[in-house]
Amino acid sequence: MARSLEMTPDCKVDMFYSCKTEPELIYLDVIRQTVETHNKNFRIFPWTADKMGMITADKIKQKVGDVKGKDIFLCGPPPMMKALREQFIKLGVPNDHIHSEEFSTK
């Protein structure tokens, strides 16, 4: 997706790649290389819960600044998506600006 993302100069993407541990961050090098090669407006933030705690909307806001008016794309287990959606709404992101793709490993 990062390779095919057509971005205008004023469009910026911040991707938070969150896993429990660092070994679970599969393809991180490929994603970094793709981003560096194809898109200078795409930043990746690897996040591991064992070292950084669970990812939250507040922690994302601390890294990237205000999230109001942004489009948020979420992908992960349903409980995580539900929690993050609620947190982003509390930060002022309209629900229709939050897009999600839930999955489960069960």
Biopython code that builds the backbone (N, CA, C, O; Angstrom):
import numpy as np
from Bio.PDB.StructureBuilder import StructureBuilder

atoms = [
    (1, "MET", "N", (0.833, -1.186, 0.000)),
    (1, "MET", "CA", (0.000, 0.000, 0.000)),
    (1, "MET", "C", (0.881, 1.254, 0.000)),
    (1, "MET", "O", (0.570, 2.230, -0.682)),
    (2, "ALA", "N", (1.971, 1.229, 0.757)),
    (2, "ALA", "CA", (2.859, 2.399, 0.816)),
    (2, "ALA", "C", (3.464, 2.694, -0.556)),
    (2, "ALA", "O", (3.651, 3.857, -0.915)),
    (3, "ARG", "N", (3.771, 1.641, -1.326)),
    (3, "ARG", "CA", (4.339, 1.838, -2.663)),
    (3, "ARG", "C", (3.346, 2.471, -3.623)),
    (3, "ARG", "O", (3.718, 3.302, -4.451)),
    (4, "SER", "N", (2.088, 2.080, -3.512)),
    (4, "SER", "CA", (1.103, 2.531, -4.489)),
    (4, "SER", "C", (0.384, 3.808, -4.065)),
    (4, "SER", "O", (-0.401, 4.357, -4.838)),
    (5, "LEU", "N", (0.635, 4.278, -2.875)),
    (5, "LEU", "CA", (-0.058, 5.457, -2.380)),
    (5, "LEU", "C", (0.372, 6.693, -3.154)),
    (5, "LEU", "O", (1.521, 7.126, -3.066)),
    (6, "GLU", "N", (-0.548, 7.248, -3.902)),
    (6, "GLU", "CA", (-0.298, 8.485, -4.635)),
    (6, "GLU", "C", (-0.587, 9.640, -3.703)),
    (6, "GLU", "O", (-1.710, 9.805, -3.227)),
    (7, "MET", "N", (0.428, 10.433, -3.446)),
    (7, "MET", "CA", (0.240, 11.518, -2.496)),
    (7, "MET", "C", (0.535, 12.854, -3.148)),
    (7, "MET", "O", (1.484, 13.004, -3.918)),
    (8, "THR", "N", (-0.297, 13.807, -2.819)),
    (8, "THR", "CA", (-0.035, 15.170, -3.249)),
    (8, "THR", "C", (0.975, 15.769, -2.281)),
    (8, "THR", "O", (1.127, 15.253, -1.173)),
    (9, "PRO", "N", (1.665, 16.827, -2.654)),
    (9, "PRO", "CA", (2.692, 17.393, -1.781)),
    (9, "PRO", "C", (2.181, 17.784, -0.387)),
    (9, "PRO", "O", (2.947, 17.752, 0.577)),
    (10, "ASP", "N", (0.916, 18.146, -0.270)),
    (10, "ASP", "CA", (0.399, 18.556, 1.043)),
    (10, "ASP", "C", (-0.191, 17.393, 1.848)),
    (10, "ASP", "O", (-0.679, 17.604, 2.958)),
    (11, "CYS", "N", (-0.154, 16.186, 1.312)),
    (11, "CYS", "CA", (-0.676, 15.003, 2.001)),
    (11, "CYS", "C", (0.464, 14.321, 2.755)),
    (11, "CYS", "O", (1.525, 14.048, 2.193)),
    (12, "LYS", "N", (0.225, 14.053, 4.036)),
    (12, "LYS", "CA", (1.236, 13.401, 4.863)),
    (12, "LYS", "C", (0.615, 12.209, 5.577)),
    (12, "LYS", "O", (-0.538, 12.260, 6.006)),
    (13, "VAL", "N", (1.394, 11.132, 5.699)),
    (13, "VAL", "CA", (0.942, 9.923, 6.373)),
    (13, "VAL", "C", (1.915, 9.600, 7.494)),
    (13, "VAL", "O", (3.129, 9.576, 7.290)),
    (14, "ASP", "N", (1.375, 9.352, 8.678)),
    (14, "ASP", "CA", (2.145, 8.855, 9.804)),
    (14, "ASP", "C", (1.594, 7.480, 10.146)),
    (14, "ASP", "O", (0.441, 7.346, 10.556)),
    (15, "MET", "N", (2.430, 6.458, 9.975)),
    (15, "MET", "CA", (2.003, 5.079, 10.236)),
    (15, "MET", "C", (2.614, 4.602, 11.546)),
    (15, "MET", "O", (3.833, 4.622, 11.722)),
    (16, "PHE", "N", (1.752, 4.173, 12.460)),
    (16, "PHE", "CA", (2.205, 3.577, 13.703)),
    (16, "PHE", "C", (2.056, 2.068, 13.564)),
    (16, "PHE", "O", (0.947, 1.540, 13.485)),
    (17, "TYR", "N", (3.187, 1.395, 13.535)),
    (17, "TYR", "CA", (3.230, -0.062, 13.377)),
    (17, "TYR", "C", (3.419, -0.651, 14.760)),
    (17, "TYR", "O", (4.526, -0.636, 15.299)),
    (18, "SER", "N", (2.349, -1.167, 15.337)),
    (18, "SER", "CA", (2.346, -1.592, 16.729)),
    (18, "SER", "C", (2.251, -3.107, 16.864)),
    (18, "SER", "O", (1.396, -3.752, 16.258)),
    (19, "CYS", "N", (3.145, -3.652, 17.669)),
    (19, "CYS", "CA", (3.152, -5.081, 18.003)),
    (19, "CYS", "C", (3.533, -5.232, 19.463)),
    (19, "CYS", "O", (3.929, -4.267, 20.116)),
    (20, "LYS", "N", (3.410, -6.445, 19.969)),
    (20, "LYS", "CA", (3.787, -6.681, 21.363)),
    (20, "LYS", "C", (5.297, -6.590, 21.553)),
    (20, "LYS", "O", (5.770, -5.968, 22.505)),
    (21, "THR", "N", (6.058, -7.212, 20.646)),
    (21, "THR", "CA", (7.517, -7.249, 20.771)),
    (21, "THR", "C", (8.172, -6.905, 19.438)),
    (21, "THR", "O", (7.540, -7.002, 18.386)),
    (22, "GLU", "N", (9.426, -6.509, 19.487)),
    (22, "GLU", "CA", (10.150, -6.111, 18.280)),
    (22, "GLU", "C", (10.216, -7.203, 17.203)),
    (22, "GLU", "O", (10.059, -6.883, 16.024)),
    (23, "PRO", "N", (10.444, -8.486, 17.557)),
    (23, "PRO", "CA", (10.480, -9.518, 16.506)),
    (23, "PRO", "C", (9.172, -9.641, 15.717)),
    (23, "PRO", "O", (9.165, -10.174, 14.607)),
    (24, "GLU", "N", (8.082, -9.156, 16.278)),
    (24, "GLU", "CA", (6.791, -9.218, 15.581)),
    (24, "GLU", "C", (6.625, -8.116, 14.535)),
    (24, "GLU", "O", (5.655, -8.134, 13.778)),
    (25, "LEU", "N", (7.542, -7.170, 14.479)),
    (25, "LEU", "CA", (7.469, -6.083, 13.489)),
    (25, "LEU", "C", (7.990, -6.587, 12.144)),
    (25, "LEU", "O", (9.013, -6.121, 11.642)),
    (26, "ILE", "N", (7.263, -7.550, 11.575)),
    (26, "ILE", "CA", (7.716, -8.162, 10.324)),
    (26, "ILE", "C", (7.653, -7.152, 9.180)),
    (26, "ILE", "O", (6.780, -6.285, 9.145)),
    (27, "TYR", "N", (8.576, -7.278, 8.267)),
    (27, "TYR", "CA", (8.699, -6.423, 7.085)),
    (27, "TYR", "C", (8.980, -4.959, 7.402)),
    (27, "TYR", "O", (8.798, -4.099, 6.541)),
    (28, "LEU", "N", (9.421, -4.664, 8.621)),
    (28, "LEU", "CA", (9.707, -3.269, 8.970)),
    (28, "LEU", "C", (10.771, -2.682, 8.060)),
    (28, "LEU", "O", (10.637, -1.541, 7.618)),
    (29, "ASP", "N", (11.827, -3.437, 7.767)),
    (29, "ASP", "CA", (12.882, -2.935, 6.876)),
    (29, "ASP", "C", (12.348, -2.666, 5.474)),
    (29, "ASP", "O", (12.727, -1.677, 4.847)),
    (30, "VAL", "N", (11.478, -3.533, 4.980)),
    (30, "VAL", "CA", (10.888, -3.358, 3.648)),
    (30, "VAL", "C", (10.017, -2.105, 3.628)),
    (30, "VAL", "O", (10.059, -1.325, 2.676)),
    (31, "ILE", "N", (9.235, -1.921, 4.676)),
    (31, "ILE", "CA", (8.376, -0.735, 4.749)),
    (31, "ILE", "C", (9.234, 0.520, 4.801)),
    (31, "ILE", "O", (8.961, 1.487, 4.090)),
    (32, "ARG", "N", (10.257, 0.515, 5.627)),
    (32, "ARG", "CA", (11.147, 1.685, 5.717)),
    (32, "ARG", "C", (11.788, 1.996, 4.378)),
    (32, "ARG", "O", (11.834, 3.156, 3.969)),
    (33, "GLN", "N", (12.284, 0.977, 3.691)),
    (33, "GLN", "CA", (12.922, 1.183, 2.392)),
    (33, "GLN", "C", (11.923, 1.727, 1.373)),
    (33, "GLN", "O", (12.247, 2.631, 0.603)),
    (34, "THR", "N", (10.724, 1.184, 1.370)),
    (34, "THR", "CA", (9.688, 1.645, 0.455)),
    (34, "THR", "C", (9.354, 3.101, 0.710)),
    (34, "THR", "O", (9.236, 3.892, -0.226)),
    (35, "VAL", "N", (9.203, 3.448, 1.955)),
    (35, "VAL", "CA", (8.853, 4.813, 2.327)),
    (35, "VAL", "C", (9.966, 5.769, 1.919)),
    (35, "VAL", "O", (9.697, 6.821, 1.338)),
    (36, "GLU", "N", (11.206, 5.415, 2.216)),
    (36, "GLU", "CA", (12.339, 6.280, 1.881)),
    (36, "GLU", "C", (12.499, 6.436, 0.375)),
    (36, "GLU", "O", (12.866, 7.511, -0.101)),
    (37, "THR", "N", (12.230, 5.387, -0.370)),
    (37, "THR", "CA", (12.407, 5.399, -1.818)),
    (37, "THR", "C", (11.265, 6.086, -2.544)),
    (37, "THR", "O", (11.488, 6.824, -3.504)),
    (38, "HIS", "N", (10.053, 5.849, -2.093)),
    (38, "HIS", "CA", (8.878, 6.270, -2.847)),
    (38, "HIS", "C", (8.121, 7.467, -2.291)),
    (38, "HIS", "O", (7.393, 8.135, -3.025)),
    (39, "ASN", "N", (8.279, 7.736, -1.035)),
    (39, "ASN", "CA", (7.393, 8.745, -0.489)),
    (39, "ASN", "C", (8.000, 9.452, 0.719)),
    (39, "ASN", "O", (8.070, 8.884, 1.809)),
    (40, "LYS", "N", (8.426, 10.658, 0.526)),
    (40, "LYS", "CA", (9.046, 11.437, 1.605)),
    (40, "LYS", "C", (8.022, 11.969, 2.606)),
    (40, "LYS", "O", (8.409, 12.379, 3.701)),
    (41, "ASN", "N", (6.745, 11.977, 2.275)),
    (41, "ASN", "CA", (5.700, 12.454, 3.179)),
    (41, "ASN", "C", (5.085, 11.339, 4.007)),
    (41, "ASN", "O", (4.055, 11.536, 4.652)),
    (42, "PHE", "N", (5.707, 10.177, 3.994)),
    (42, "PHE", "CA", (5.203, 9.005, 4.716)),
    (42, "PHE", "C", (6.222, 8.667, 5.799)),
    (42, "PHE", "O", (7.362, 8.305, 5.507)),
    (43, "ARG", "N", (5.790, 8.790, 7.062)),
    (43, "ARG", "CA", (6.674, 8.459, 8.176)),
    (43, "ARG", "C", (6.162, 7.213, 8.877)),
    (43, "ARG", "O", (4.954, 7.013, 9.010)),
    (44, "ILE", "N", (7.095, 6.375, 9.326)),
    (44, "ILE", "CA", (6.705, 5.171, 10.063)),
    (44, "ILE", "C", (7.249, 5.242, 11.479)),
    (44, "ILE", "O", (8.395, 5.627, 11.710)),
    (45, "PHE", "N", (6.398, 4.863, 12.419)),
    (45, "PHE", "CA", (6.743, 4.851, 13.830)),
    (45, "PHE", "C", (6.558, 3.427, 14.360)),
    (45, "PHE", "O", (5.433, 3.039, 14.676)),
    (46, "PRO", "N", (7.626, 2.645, 14.464)),
    (46, "PRO", "CA", (7.487, 1.315, 15.063)),
    (46, "PRO", "C", (7.152, 1.462, 16.552)),
    (46, "PRO", "O", (7.690, 2.335, 17.233)),
    (47, "TRP", "N", (6.264, 0.606, 17.045)),
    (47, "TRP", "CA", (5.807, 0.710, 18.436)),
    (47, "TRP", "C", (5.719, -0.694, 19.014)),
    (47, "TRP", "O", (5.031, -1.553, 18.463)),
    (48, "THR", "N", (6.412, -0.930, 20.118)),
    (48, "THR", "CA", (6.314, -2.232, 20.771)),
    (48, "THR", "C", (5.790, -2.057, 22.193)),
    (48, "THR", "O", (6.321, -1.277, 22.983)),
    (49, "ALA", "N", (4.745, -2.797, 22.487)),
    (49, "ALA", "CA", (4.074, -2.676, 23.783)),
    (49, "ALA", "C", (4.987, -3.079, 24.942)),
    (49, "ALA", "O", (4.893, -2.517, 26.033)),
    (50, "ASP", "N", (5.868, -4.052, 24.705)),
    (50, "ASP", "CA", (6.726, -4.492, 25.807)),
    (50, "ASP", "C", (7.695, -3.405, 26.261)),
    (50, "ASP", "O", (8.091, -3.384, 27.426)),
    (51, "LYS", "N", (8.083, -2.505, 25.363)),
    (51, "LYS", "CA", (9.029, -1.443, 25.713)),
    (51, "LYS", "C", (8.365, -0.077, 25.874)),
    (51, "LYS", "O", (8.856, 0.765, 26.626)),
    (52, "MET", "N", (7.252, 0.148, 25.172)),
    (52, "MET", "CA", (6.652, 1.479, 25.125)),
    (52, "MET", "C", (5.256, 1.546, 25.736)),
    (52, "MET", "O", (4.668, 2.623, 25.827)),
    (53, "GLY", "N", (4.732, 0.409, 26.151)),
    (53, "GLY", "CA", (3.365, 0.360, 26.648)),
    (53, "GLY", "C", (2.377, 0.260, 25.500)),
    (53, "GLY", "O", (2.744, 0.388, 24.332)),
    (54, "MET", "N", (1.145, 0.033, 25.841)),
    (54, "MET", "CA", (0.102, -0.076, 24.810)),
    (54, "MET", "C", (-0.010, 1.249, 24.069)),
    (54, "MET", "O", (0.110, 2.319, 24.664)),
    (55, "ILE", "N", (-0.236, 1.164, 22.789)),
    (55, "ILE", "CA", (-0.401, 2.377, 21.995)),
    (55, "ILE", "C", (-1.765, 2.989, 22.303)),
    (55, "ILE", "O", (-2.763, 2.280, 22.436)),
    (56, "THR", "N", (-1.790, 4.303, 22.414)),
    (56, "THR", "CA", (-3.036, 5.017, 22.678)),
    (56, "THR", "C", (-3.107, 6.236, 21.768)),
    (56, "THR", "O", (-2.100, 6.662, 21.201)),
    (57, "ALA", "N", (-4.291, 6.782, 21.637)),
    (57, "ALA", "CA", (-4.467, 7.996, 20.841)),
    (57, "ALA", "C", (-3.662, 9.150, 21.442)),
    (57, "ALA", "O", (-3.099, 9.954, 20.699)),
    (58, "ASP", "N", (-3.598, 9.243, 22.756)),
    (58, "ASP", "CA", (-2.807, 10.302, 23.400)),
    (58, "ASP", "C", (-1.326, 10.180, 23.059)),
    (58, "ASP", "O", (-0.666, 11.183, 22.789)),
    (59, "LYS", "N", (-0.800, 8.957, 23.068)),
    (59, "LYS", "CA", (0.611, 8.745, 22.735)),
    (59, "LYS", "C", (0.882, 9.083, 21.273)),
    (59, "LYS", "O", (1.936, 9.627, 20.943)),
    (60, "ILE", "N", (-0.063, 8.763, 20.401)),
    (60, "ILE", "CA", (0.081, 9.120, 18.988)),
    (60, "ILE", "C", (0.081, 10.634, 18.848)),
    (60, "ILE", "O", (0.903, 11.198, 18.125)),
    (61, "LYS", "N", (-0.835, 11.285, 19.537)),
    (61, "LYS", "CA", (-0.906, 12.750, 19.491)),
    (61, "LYS", "C", (0.397, 13.383, 19.979)),
    (61, "LYS", "O", (0.841, 14.386, 19.420)),
    (62, "GLN", "N", (1.008, 12.813, 21.009)),
    (62, "GLN", "CA", (2.286, 13.327, 21.505)),
    (62, "GLN", "C", (3.375, 13.268, 20.434)),
    (62, "GLN", "O", (4.249, 14.133, 20.388)),
    (63, "LYS", "N", (3.325, 12.258, 19.579)),
    (63, "LYS", "CA", (4.339, 12.093, 18.521)),
    (63, "LYS", "C", (4.084, 12.983, 17.314)),
    (63, "LYS", "O", (5.030, 13.515, 16.732)),
    (64, "VAL", "N", (2.817, 13.156, 16.924)),
    (64, "VAL", "CA", (2.514, 13.822, 15.649)),
    (64, "VAL", "C", (1.795, 15.153, 15.783)),
    (64, "VAL", "O", (1.632, 15.867, 14.793)),
    (65, "GLY", "N", (1.362, 15.500, 16.986)),
    (65, "GLY", "CA", (0.626, 16.752, 17.165)),
    (65, "GLY", "C", (-0.871, 16.542, 17.065)),
    (65, "GLY", "O", (-1.361, 15.416, 17.143)),
    (66, "ASP", "N", (-1.581, 17.626, 16.893)),
    (66, "ASP", "CA", (-3.043, 17.606, 16.899)),
    (66, "ASP", "C", (-3.599, 16.622, 15.870)),
    (66, "ASP", "O", (-3.116, 16.564, 14.739)),
    (67, "VAL", "N", (-4.591, 15.865, 16.254)),
    (67, "VAL", "CA", (-5.196, 14.883, 15.358)),
    (67, "VAL", "C", (-6.588, 15.298, 14.883)),
    (67, "VAL", "O", (-7.189, 14.615, 14.053)),
    (68, "LYS", "N", (-7.099, 16.408, 15.402)),
    (68, "LYS", "CA", (-8.415, 16.877, 14.960)),
    (68, "LYS", "C", (-8.372, 17.167, 13.463)),
    (68, "LYS", "O", (-7.400, 17.728, 12.957)),
    (69, "GLY", "N", (-9.427, 16.783, 12.769)),
    (69, "GLY", "CA", (-9.506, 17.050, 11.335)),
    (69, "GLY", "C", (-8.703, 16.084, 10.489)),
    (69, "GLY", "O", (-8.690, 16.207, 9.264)),
    (70, "LYS", "N", (-8.035, 15.130, 11.106)),
    (70, "LYS", "CA", (-7.250, 14.140, 10.360)),
    (70, "LYS", "C", (-8.113, 12.923, 10.074)),
    (70, "LYS", "O", (-9.098, 12.665, 10.767)),
    (71, "ASP", "N", (-7.733, 12.184, 9.049)),
    (71, "ASP", "CA", (-8.332, 10.875, 8.812)),
    (71, "ASP", "C", (-7.457, 9.853, 9.498)),
    (71, "ASP", "O", (-6.234, 9.873, 9.355)),
    (72, "ILE", "N", (-8.081, 8.959, 10.242)),
    (72, "ILE", "CA", (-7.391, 7.932, 11.000)),
    (72, "ILE", "C", (-7.780, 6.582, 10.410)),
    (72, "ILE", "O", (-8.963, 6.286, 10.243)),
    (73, "PHE", "N", (-6.778, 5.770, 10.096)),
    (73, "PHE", "CA", (-7.016, 4.427, 9.571)),
    (73, "PHE", "C", (-6.471, 3.431, 10.589)),
    (73, "PHE", "O", (-5.296, 3.480, 10.950)),
    (74, "LEU", "N", (-7.332, 2.530, 11.046)),
    (74, "LEU", "CA", (-6.974, 1.561, 12.063)),
    (74, "LEU", "C", (-7.089, 0.149, 11.508)),
    (74, "LEU", "O", (-8.000, -0.159, 10.740)),
    (75, "CYS", "N", (-6.157, -0.696, 11.906)),
    (75, "CYS", "CA", (-6.228, -2.109, 11.540)),
    (75, "CYS", "C", (-5.661, -2.907, 12.695)),
    (75, "CYS", "O", (-4.556, -2.629, 13.159)),
    (76, "GLY", "N", (-6.402, -3.892, 13.162)),
    (76, "GLY", "CA", (-5.936, -4.708, 14.269)),
    (76, "GLY", "C", (-7.063, -5.483, 14.900)),
    (76, "GLY", "O", (-8.170, -5.526, 14.363)),
    (77, "PRO", "N", (-6.795, -6.092, 16.025)),
    (77, "PRO", "CA", (-7.838, -6.863, 16.720)),
    (77, "PRO", "C", (-8.997, -5.955, 17.148)),
    (77, "PRO", "O", (-8.773, -4.799, 17.510)),
    (78, "PRO", "N", (-10.226, -6.465, 17.109)),
    (78, "PRO", "CA", (-11.394, -5.645, 17.440)),
    (78, "PRO", "C", (-11.313, -4.878, 18.757)),
    (78, "PRO", "O", (-11.684, -3.705, 18.774)),
    (79, "PRO", "N", (-10.850, -5.468, 19.862)),
    (79, "PRO", "CA", (-10.802, -4.677, 21.101)),
    (79, "PRO", "C", (-9.864, -3.464, 20.995)),
    (79, "PRO", "O", (-10.156, -2.402, 21.545)),
    (80, "MET", "N", (-8.765, -3.626, 20.303)),
    (80, "MET", "CA", (-7.828, -2.518, 20.114)),
    (80, "MET", "C", (-8.459, -1.422, 19.256)),
    (80, "MET", "O", (-8.333, -0.236, 19.561)),
    (81, "MET", "N", (-9.132, -1.824, 18.190)),
    (81, "MET", "CA", (-9.765, -0.849, 17.301)),
    (81, "MET", "C", (-10.857, -0.076, 18.034)),
    (81, "MET", "O", (-10.975, 1.140, 17.887)),
    (82, "LYS", "N", (-11.648, -0.789, 18.820)),
    (82, "LYS", "CA", (-12.724, -0.135, 19.573)),
    (82, "LYS", "C", (-12.142, 0.888, 20.551)),
    (82, "LYS", "O", (-12.624, 2.017, 20.635)),
    (83, "ALA", "N", (-11.112, 0.489, 21.284)),
    (83, "ALA", "CA", (-10.500, 1.385, 22.263)),
    (83, "ALA", "C", (-9.899, 2.612, 21.587)),
    (83, "ALA", "O", (-10.102, 3.735, 22.047)),
    (84, "LEU", "N", (-9.165, 2.408, 20.505)),
    (84, "LEU", "CA", (-8.539, 3.541, 19.812)),
    (84, "LEU", "C", (-9.588, 4.471, 19.200)),
    (84, "LEU", "O", (-9.445, 5.692, 19.249)),
    (85, "ARG", "N", (-10.639, 3.890, 18.625)),
    (85, "ARG", "CA", (-11.702, 4.723, 18.061)),
    (85, "ARG", "C", (-12.280, 5.648, 19.139)),
    (85, "ARG", "O", (-12.413, 6.853, 18.927)),
    (86, "GLU", "N", (-12.618, 5.075, 20.288)),
    (86, "GLU", "CA", (-13.177, 5.867, 21.388)),
    (86, "GLU", "C", (-12.202, 6.951, 21.845)),
    (86, "GLU", "O", (-12.608, 8.077, 22.129)),
    (87, "GLN", "N", (-10.924, 6.610, 21.913)),
    (87, "GLN", "CA", (-9.915, 7.579, 22.338)),
    (87, "GLN", "C", (-9.774, 8.721, 21.335)),
    (87, "GLN", "O", (-9.678, 9.884, 21.729)),
    (88, "PHE", "N", (-9.761, 8.399, 20.041)),
    (88, "PHE", "CA", (-9.642, 9.454, 19.025)),
    (88, "PHE", "C", (-10.878, 10.361, 19.023)),
    (88, "PHE", "O", (-10.761, 11.571, 18.828)),
    (89, "ILE", "N", (-12.044, 9.784, 19.237)),
    (89, "ILE", "CA", (-13.260, 10.588, 19.310)),
    (89, "ILE", "C", (-13.168, 11.562, 20.482)),
    (89, "ILE", "O", (-13.554, 12.724, 20.356)),
    (90, "LYS", "N", (-12.660, 11.093, 21.621)),
    (90, "LYS", "CA", (-12.481, 11.980, 22.781)),
    (90, "LYS", "C", (-11.484, 13.105, 22.492)),
    (90, "LYS", "O", (-11.551, 14.170, 23.106)),
    (91, "LEU", "N", (-10.559, 12.865, 21.557)),
    (91, "LEU", "CA", (-9.590, 13.904, 21.178)),
    (91, "LEU", "C", (-10.141, 14.847, 20.108)),
    (91, "LEU", "O", (-9.440, 15.754, 19.658)),
    (92, "GLY", "N", (-11.405, 14.634, 19.697)),
    (92, "GLY", "CA", (-12.034, 15.546, 18.757)),
    (92, "GLY", "C", (-12.046, 15.093, 17.309)),
    (92, "GLY", "O", (-12.430, 15.865, 16.430)),
    (93, "VAL", "N", (-11.634, 13.858, 17.036)),
    (93, "VAL", "CA", (-11.691, 13.337, 15.669)),
    (93, "VAL", "C", (-13.108, 12.844, 15.415)),
    (93, "VAL", "O", (-13.601, 11.994, 16.157)),
    (94, "PRO", "N", (-13.779, 13.359, 14.378)),
    (94, "PRO", "CA", (-15.140, 12.883, 14.089)),
    (94, "PRO", "C", (-15.144, 11.393, 13.745)),
    (94, "PRO", "O", (-14.217, 10.905, 13.098)),
    (95, "ASN", "N", (-16.157, 10.685, 14.163)),
    (95, "ASN", "CA", (-16.257, 9.250, 13.914)),
    (95, "ASN", "C", (-16.133, 8.919, 12.428)),
    (95, "ASN", "O", (-15.535, 7.904, 12.070)),
    (96, "ASP", "N", (-16.692, 9.765, 11.561)),
    (96, "ASP", "CA", (-16.627, 9.465, 10.125)),
    (96, "ASP", "C", (-15.244, 9.737, 9.530)),
    (96, "ASP", "O", (-15.039, 9.538, 8.332)),
    (97, "HIS", "N", (-14.302, 10.185, 10.345)),
    (97, "HIS", "CA", (-12.913, 10.340, 9.909)),
    (97, "HIS", "C", (-12.050, 9.173, 10.405)),
    (97, "HIS", "O", (-10.839, 9.150, 10.185)),
    (98, "ILE", "N", (-12.683, 8.215, 11.069)),
    (98, "ILE", "CA", (-11.970, 7.055, 11.588)),
    (98, "ILE", "C", (-12.408, 5.834, 10.791)),
    (98, "ILE", "O", (-13.575, 5.441, 10.820)),
    (99, "HIS", "N", (-11.465, 5.250, 10.086)),
    (99, "HIS", "CA", (-11.728, 4.111, 9.206)),
    (99, "HIS", "C", (-11.018, 2.905, 9.794)),
    (99, "HIS", "O", (-9.879, 3.015, 10.249)),
    (100, "SER", "N", (-11.678, 1.755, 9.790)),
    (100, "SER", "CA", (-11.048, 0.596, 10.413)),
    (100, "SER", "C", (-11.247, -0.665, 9.606)),
    (100, "SER", "O", (-12.196, -0.813, 8.835)),
    (101, "GLU", "N", (-10.308, -1.566, 9.819)),
    (101, "GLU", "CA", (-10.350, -2.902, 9.221)),
    (101, "GLU", "C", (-10.002, -3.882, 10.336)),
    (101, "GLU", "O", (-8.831, -4.115, 10.637)),
    (102, "GLU", "N", (-11.039, -4.449, 10.938)),
    (102, "GLU", "CA", (-10.824, -5.351, 12.056)),
    (102, "GLU", "C", (-10.423, -6.735, 11.553)),
    (102, "GLU", "O", (-10.794, -7.148, 10.455)),
    (103, "PHE", "N", (-9.662, -7.433, 12.377)),
    (103, "PHE", "CA", (-9.347, -8.821, 12.087)),
    (103, "PHE", "C", (-9.176, -9.562, 13.402)),
    (103, "PHE", "O", (-9.019, -8.951, 14.460)),
    (104, "SER", "N", (-9.208, -10.879, 13.321)),
    (104, "SER", "CA", (-9.019, -11.679, 14.511)),
    (104, "SER", "C", (-8.173, -12.888, 14.141)),
    (104, "SER", "O", (-8.269, -13.401, 13.027)),
    (105, "THR", "N", (-7.355, -13.337, 15.065)),
    (105, "THR", "CA", (-6.515, -14.502, 14.806)),
    (105, "THR", "C", (-7.182, -15.789, 15.267)),
    (105, "THR", "O", (-6.574, -16.858, 15.207)),
    (106, "LYS", "N", (-8.417, -15.699, 15.721)),
    (106, "LYS", "CA", (-9.155, -16.890, 16.179)),
    (106, "LYS", "C", (-9.995, -17.460, 15.077)),
    (106, "LYS", "O", (-10.682, -18.461, 15.280)),
]
sb = StructureBuilder()
sb.init_structure("model")
sb.init_model(0)
sb.init_chain("A")
sb.init_seg("    ")
for serial, (resi, resn, name, xyz) in enumerate(atoms, 1):
    if name == "N":
        sb.init_residue(resn, " ", resi, " ")
    sb.init_atom(name, np.array(xyz, "f"), 0.0, 1.0, " ", f" {name:<3s}", serial, name[0])
structure = sb.get_structure()
